[in-house]
Amino acid sequence: MTDFSGQNVIVTGASSGFGEAIALKFAAAGAHVAMIARREEVLRALAQRIENDGGRALVFPCDVGDEAQIRATVRKIDAELGPIHVLVNNAGTNVVNRSIDATTMDDWRVVADVNLVSAYLFTNLLMPQMKERGAGTIINIGSRAANYPSLLSGVAYSSAKLGMHALNRVTNEEGNPHGVRACIINPGVTATPLLDRRPVPPPQEARKLMMQSEDIADTVLYAASLPLRANAERIDLYPTNTEVG
Ligand SMILES: NC(=O)c1ccc[n+]([C@@H]2O[C@H](COP(=O)([O-])OP(=O)(O)OC[C@H]3O[C@@H](n4cnc5c(N)ncnc54)[C@H](OP(=O)(O)O)[C@@H]3O)[C@@H](O)[C@H]2O)c1
């Protein structure tokens, strides 16, 4: 396992699913992890678990759908943790209404804000210090839905995740000359609580056969552990078992 000692990592959406697994793996690899989500108690329990295992994790309760909260959180992280080496834009959500007919403007806005606008704002706030140091890694958690927009994933979610591809590309165009790289990981269906938001959630038996959060976390750490001269700009991580999605 690559040693991330001396590196500070931000993980958004760390209270569940991919984010929890990503925070645990970075902490186990020696990184200091700033964990962001709305559910403070869940984050505190996770931080305790990490500290019991000898790691260091800090909790930053924040609704990433709220610009002012993101700005305040980044300031707090800067004061408490210092420079950020790896930013993982993982927080995401979906709504039950998936068709254009059924999607309300509130649905559209929450999905755009939490998945796409937050990733942009964290990048906007953290890239300057990364460029100044000549080093930084930004991992964007996209989705298979960006490669195959569909009614199953929904119009708002597919559009937001496709937008993350543009954000990732421009981050590289702007950041690469300064040692900053961005990687977008596009997972297919994975067993996390997000699937409960489907109009028809998959049964537990099917979830056992799907990809698991650890698989995505391993991929994130792989991308972040490459030497800075190399960038896995885009990784499509799909399940081998296509019957269960
Ligand atoms: N599971 C899949 O099949 C799949 C496939 C492709 C891509 N993805 C993407 O992977 C990422 C992680 O999803 P997951 O499957 O791990 O889902 P999850 O278990 O539902 O976790 C979502 C995380 O995002 C956080 N979050 C949601 N809304 C937030 C808000 N307004 N402010 C702050 N944090 C917020 C949640 O924390 P709080 O509720 O505590 O705020 C939670 O920690 C998402 O971007 C998702 O779109 C998932």
The ligand as an SDF file (V2000), in Angstrom:
LIG
                    3D

 48 52  0  0  0  0  0  0  0  0999 V2000
  -23.6270    3.6570   -5.5370 N   0  0  0  0  0  0  0  0  0  0  0  0
  -23.5340    3.6930   -6.8530 C   0  0  0  0  0  0  0  0  0  0  0  0
  -24.0090    2.7900   -7.5600 O   0  0  0  0  0  0  0  0  0  0  0  0
  -22.8240    4.8300   -7.5200 C   0  0  0  0  0  0  0  0  0  0  0  0
  -22.4390    4.6650   -8.8630 C   0  0  0  0  0  0  0  0  0  0  0  0
  -21.7930    5.7020   -9.5010 C   0  0  0  0  0  0  0  0  0  0  0  0
  -21.4890    6.8740   -8.8230 C   0  0  0  0  0  0  0  0  0  0  0  0
  -21.8760    7.0110   -7.5210 N   0  0  0  0  0  0  0  0  0  0  0  0
  -21.5110    8.2700   -6.8590 C   0  0  0  0  0  0  0  0  0  0  0  0
  -20.6840    7.9900   -5.7640 O   0  0  0  0  0  0  0  0  0  0  0  0
  -20.7540    9.0460   -4.8090 C   0  0  0  0  0  0  0  0  0  0  0  0
  -20.9880    8.4590   -3.4380 C   0  0  0  0  0  0  0  0  0  0  0  0
  -22.2520    7.8270   -3.4370 O   0  0  0  0  0  0  0  0  0  0  0  0
  -22.5960    6.5520   -2.5660 P   0  0  0  0  0  0  0  0  0  0  0  0
  -23.0870    5.5190   -3.5000 O   0  0  0  0  0  0  0  0  0  0  0  0
  -21.4900    6.2430   -1.6390 O   0  0  0  0  0  0  0  0  0  0  0  0
  -23.9140    7.0960   -1.8190 O   0  0  0  0  0  0  0  0  0  0  0  0
  -24.2990    7.2580   -0.2910 P   0  0  0  0  0  0  0  0  0  0  0  0
  -23.9210    6.0440    0.4760 O   0  0  0  0  0  0  0  0  0  0  0  0
  -25.7110    7.6880   -0.3240 O   0  0  0  0  0  0  0  0  0  0  0  0
  -23.3560    8.4530    0.2050 O   0  0  0  0  0  0  0  0  0  0  0  0
  -23.5480    9.7720   -0.2200 C   0  0  0  0  0  0  0  0  0  0  0  0
  -22.6780   10.6750    0.6270 C   0  0  0  0  0  0  0  0  0  0  0  0
  -22.8580   12.0120    0.1720 O   0  0  0  0  0  0  0  0  0  0  0  0
  -23.1990   12.8280    1.2840 C   0  0  0  0  0  0  0  0  0  0  0  0
  -24.1040   13.9000    0.9110 N   0  0  0  0  0  0  0  0  0  0  0  0
  -25.2850   13.8080    0.2450 C   0  0  0  0  0  0  0  0  0  0  0  0
  -25.8590   15.0110    0.1610 N   0  0  0  0  0  0  0  0  0  0  0  0
  -25.0210   15.8840    0.8130 C   0  0  0  0  0  0  0  0  0  0  0  0
  -25.0780   17.2740    1.0900 C   0  0  0  0  0  0  0  0  0  0  0  0
  -26.0980   18.0320    0.6820 N   0  0  0  0  0  0  0  0  0  0  0  0
  -24.0600   17.8130    1.7840 N   0  0  0  0  0  0  0  0  0  0  0  0
  -23.0170   17.0590    2.2180 C   0  0  0  0  0  0  0  0  0  0  0  0
  -22.9110   15.7450    1.9730 N   0  0  0  0  0  0  0  0  0  0  0  0
  -23.9140   15.1710    1.2810 C   0  0  0  0  0  0  0  0  0  0  0  0
  -23.8670   11.8960    2.2940 C   0  0  0  0  0  0  0  0  0  0  0  0
  -23.6900   12.4080    3.6180 O   0  0  0  0  0  0  0  0  0  0  0  0
  -24.8380   13.0710    4.5510 P   0  0  0  0  0  0  0  0  0  0  0  0
  -26.1270   12.4000    4.1880 O   0  0  0  0  0  0  0  0  0  0  0  0
  -24.3550   12.7660    5.9390 O   0  0  0  0  0  0  0  0  0  0  0  0
  -24.7940   14.5100    4.2260 O   0  0  0  0  0  0  0  0  0  0  0  0
  -23.0370   10.6280    2.1030 C   0  0  0  0  0  0  0  0  0  0  0  0
  -21.8880   10.6950    2.8900 O   0  0  0  0  0  0  0  0  0  0  0  0
  -21.8720    9.9610   -5.3060 C   0  0  0  0  0  0  0  0  0  0  0  0
  -21.3110   11.0610   -5.9720 O   0  0  0  0  0  0  0  0  0  0  0  0
  -22.6410    9.0720   -6.2650 C   0  0  0  0  0  0  0  0  0  0  0  0
  -23.3140    9.8300   -7.2300 O   0  0  0  0  0  0  0  0  0  0  0  0
  -22.5130    6.0260   -6.8440 C   0  0  0  0  0  0  0  0  0  0  0  0
  1  2  1  0
  2  3  2  0
  2  4  1  0
  4  5  1  0
  4 48  2  0
  5  6  2  0
  6  7  1  0
  7  8  2  0
  8  9  1  0
  8 48  1  0
  9 10  1  0
  9 46  1  0
 10 11  1  0
 11 12  1  0
 11 44  1  0
 12 13  1  0
 13 14  1  0
 14 15  2  0
 14 16  1  0
 14 17  1  0
 17 18  1  0
 18 19  2  0
 18 20  1  0
 18 21  1  0
 21 22  1  0
 22 23  1  0
 23 24  1  0
 23 42  1  0
 24 25  1  0
 25 26  1  0
 25 36  1  0
 26 27  1  0
 26 35  1  0
 27 28  2  0
 28 29  1  0
 29 30  1  0
 29 35  2  0
 30 31  1  0
 30 32  2  0
 32 33  1  0
 33 34  2  0
 34 35  1  0
 36 37  1  0
 36 42  1  0
 37 38  1  0
 38 39  2  0
 38 40  1  0
 38 41  1  0
 42 43  1  0
 44 45  1  0
 44 46  1  0
 46 47  1  0
M  CHG  2   8   1  16  -1
M  END
$$$$
